[in-house]
């Protein structure tokens, strides 16, 4: 496939939309709660990114496969059941293999069930498209959510704790910015991120 044909393909458009044009955080302002709550440390952000991406992909596969069998009047409760099943799997996995991370982000893992990113993609995309496109959409949205969360976490952990992935980075005498380890710091950084990325998007259009 030539580059021009690839760029005009549905798969390419789906990936670009998830990563940039319909970015879940700065474009649709979804998933803000977890972006604020678990982005104080990079390891927490990575764990949440992996968890959300896994649930997105698994939900995409199930919903797109069964889309012709799901009555429209019960589609929302069906989405909830499917999502909740995979969230429970993620929760048990973290508790078994990563107990410290599970303790740190545990309450927010359960909230993935009501994460607007997953519910929104199930309603707007997975129920209407085939498995291949749905998986591409899930991966793109997971990556878009992930690079946002991890970028914010890098700044917050460096300034708030002087470390990165638990390793001390800042020099002796560095005074931690306590506000960056708290919700106000997260609000501030998310606001800057949304402003910056939307400005770039307007310049491209």
Buried (B, 14 or more C-beta within 10 A) or exposed (E): EEEEEEEEEEBBBBBEBBBBEBBBBBBBEBBBEBBBBBBBBBBBBBBBBBBBBBBBBBBBBBBBEEBEEBEEEEBEEBBBEBBBBBBEBBBEBBBEEBEEBBEBBEEBBEEBBEBBBBBBBBBEBBBEBEBEBBBBBBBBBBBBBBBBBBBBBBBBBBBBBBBBEEEEEBEEEEEBBEBBBEEEBBEBBBEEBBEEBEEEBEEEE
